[in-house]
Amino acid sequence: MSSDTERKKPEWAPSDAGDEFASHVMRGVEGGHDGLPAVDTSMPSTSPQNRPRRRQLSINDYVQGVLDQDRTILARAITLVESNAPAHLEIAQAVLKELLPHTGHSIRVGITGVPGVGKSTFIDALGMHLLAQGHRLAVLAVDPTSSLTRGSILGDKTRMERLSREVNAFIRPSPTGGVLGGVTRKSRETMLLCEAAGFDVVLVETVGVGQSETVIRSMVDFFLLLMLAGAGDELQGIKKGIMELADALLINKADGDNLNHARRARADYNQALHYLAPATEGWRTRAYISSAVTGAGISEIWDVIQEFRQVTSASGAFETRRKAQMKDWLHSMIEEQLLHRFFNHPAIKPVLPAIEAAVIEGTVPTTSAVQELFQIFENKRESSDEH
């Protein structure tokens, strides 16, 4: 046996087992290959000196890497803007400021629907159709964050098997972070980074949770609501509120025995849509059918999205909506900052538990507690301003 190999037995092997359970393990290469630095074998293997470190990127590195369509740097830039670390925030905003002139040239499409409606599979089919037409596609797949563990599965990419292998497609799974509407707090910045990297179609797949999903309407151009035929409104959890926000309804899984059900559902929804106000001025929302398995209806729904862009661009509604969204974004960021400053204010943090307990026990009215907290907050803020 070579001196570079070592005989070992599995842990589950019987204590009196012979060589039939043995395996031969060859020593690996210690370093100096595939561009990795050589490892100093005199140092302990767990030493930080033996671990390859990623190069720290400057603001210019991030900007140039995104503009050069470097997928690795794009992914790192998205991680940067998603970070809550104060040191990262300043760098992220500087990067975004440099990239802003290169953004805004894509069509942003929000895709929502209840769990099980087939959003990821539909996006996989639609994405392949877009790539065949020469588009570059970015998919932001948002997964729910557990309220207990604060974790997310982030498994959407595994359900987009064909799309995930394409060089002109970029799929980024992200946790919601508990944000209402199933959209990550940094989704808007992520869209800008993808646009700067040359992706001309951005799809945002969101958590299907019913009417709380309406947040997506404030950040996309076209809002597509996926439906199921024969499930019933009471099972789908989709009511008038969310339908009023959709630019198109798509009954998915319209294949096999379900095809006739889907056709009837399309007729029923089109009739119901006559009684709803249009989600976008100058545009009539209609219902369509599709099958991600057979590909039926995929090209048709993309034609609808293109027609929407042409009609709304000509009328000015497209640009008006984007400007309104920027204003909404500003206001939401202000609200977020105010909440953060209030709950982390040094005068509020010590007194908040006692006031919360008083409200829970019913000894202090909620309104009085809120007024007391804001009085403390404002008095301390004014006092600090004077100094």
Buried (B, 14 or more C-beta within 10 A) or exposed (E): EEEEEEEEBEEEBEEEEEEEEEEEEEEEEEBEEEEEEEBEEEEEEEEEEBEEEEEEBEBEBBBBBBBEBBEEBBEBBBBBBBBEEEEBEEBBBBBBEBBEEBBEEBBBBBBBBBEEBBBBBBBBBBBBBBBEEEBBBBBBBBBBBEEEEEEBEBEBBEBBEEBBEBEBBBBBBBBBBEBEBBBBBBBBBBBBBBBBBBBBBBBBBBBBBBEEBBBBBBBBBBBBBBBBBEBEEEEBBBEEEBBBBBBBBBBBBBBEEBBEBBBEBBEEBBEEBEEEEEBBEEBEBBBBBBBBBEBBBBBEBBEBBEEBBEBBEEBEBBEEBEEEBEEBBEEBEEEEEEEEEBEEBEBBEEEBEEBEEBBEEEEBEEEEBEEBBEEBBEEBEEEEEEE
